Amino acid sequence: FLDRCFQEMLEEEEQDWFIPARDLPQGMGQLQQQLHGLSVGDGHGSEDILSKSNLNPDAKEFVPGVKY
């Protein structure tokens, strides 16, 4: 019984797997390649942002769900 259940589970898993080449519409592969080429930043200019900040460097660290 356990072997049969395990085999059925594996077969269902194989059917439900997401395979981008098969499951995404045409053209999505090109979009994925463009997204892989993006970067958030190289670190330059962050000093300028910090110098204009109004944040309190001595403030307590924010912890979600904790009331002070």
N, C-alpha and C positions, 0 to 999 in steps of 0.2 A: 504493500500500500504506500509506504513512504517513498520507495523508488519511483513509483508511478506519479505521485504528487510532485516530487522533485523534478522529474522529467517534464511534466506539464508546465511547471513554473519556468523552466529554462526555455521551453518553446515559446511561451507567452512573452518572455523577456526579449527574445530574439526578434519577435514581430514588432514590439513596441520601441525598439531602439531608434533614436534619431540619427540619421545618416545625412549630413548636409548635401552631399553630392546627389543623393536620391530625393531627399525630402524638400529642399528649398527650390523655389521657382528659378527659372533661368535668369541670369543677371545678378543673382544674390552672391554668387562666388566672386564676381568682380567687386561688389560692394565690400565683401569681407576682406579682400586684398587691400582695398583702399583704407579700411579701418585699421588694419594691421600696420599701415605706414604712418599712422598718426602718433604724435607724442604730446604729452601734456605740457612740458616745458623743460628747459635745460638748466634752470636754476638762476639764470641771469635776470636781474631786475627784482629779485625777491628782497634785496636790501632796501630798495626804494619803497616797497610796500610796507616793510617793517618800520621804516622811519616815519611814515604817515599814519601809523596805526593808533587808534584811540583805546585799544584794549589795555586792561590793567594787568601787568606782568606778575603782580603779587596776588591775583585772585585765586581762589580755590579751584581745583580742577573740577570740571563738570562731570558728574556721574548721573546718568539717567535713572530716575526713580528715587533719588536721594534728596530729601528736603533739608535745607540748612536753616 
